[in-house]
């Protein structure tokens, strides 16, 4: 009887050890999934710097995913980006749906290395890179198209778009890369509430398509 009882006790312990080994690892201890990197493909092409989308280069360009609320809590007005490139520069076209145009509204382009560019529907373009704040000195140019009137209520506001030329000599002095990491943002207001939009919650990249 003692022998049988001992054997049963050992078998029970073996089963308990197996059960303990099969306990699932808590999800919180698993490594976090890496943030998805948004990619905008830029084809070769030289746009006219007038902000208008009715050009072959923009008809053929890929569109970014619509910008999203920076905090991810509510829907936001439509904003999107397109890109192209040539031997001289990288071009970004930013389209902004906006039924309340204000001079304080702006879109921002921020690149690794400290370059920031801000454009508004009032035609203001501001640039900063390593202490230089003059866009002309940096070779950065833009063109604007506005459907509405800024800071006025004479007609219905609908949208605005801007084309920004970023010369390779400024953003890639060591030579044109295959892709450019950047952050794209929109900041303004809609019906009295602030609007803060971003292209991608993870890192964003404009990738140059092969010729």
Secondary structure, 3 states (H helix, E strand, C coil): CHHHHHHHHHHHHHHHHHHHHCCCCCHHHCCCCCCCCEEEEEEECCCCCCCCCCCHHHHCCCCCCCCEECCCCCCCCCEEEEEEECCCEEEEEEEEECCCCCCCCEEEEEECCCCEEEECCCCCEEEEECCECCHHHHCCEEEEEEECCCCCCCCCCCEEEEEEEEEHHHHCCCCCCCEEEEEEEEEEEECCEEEEEECCCCCEEEEECCC
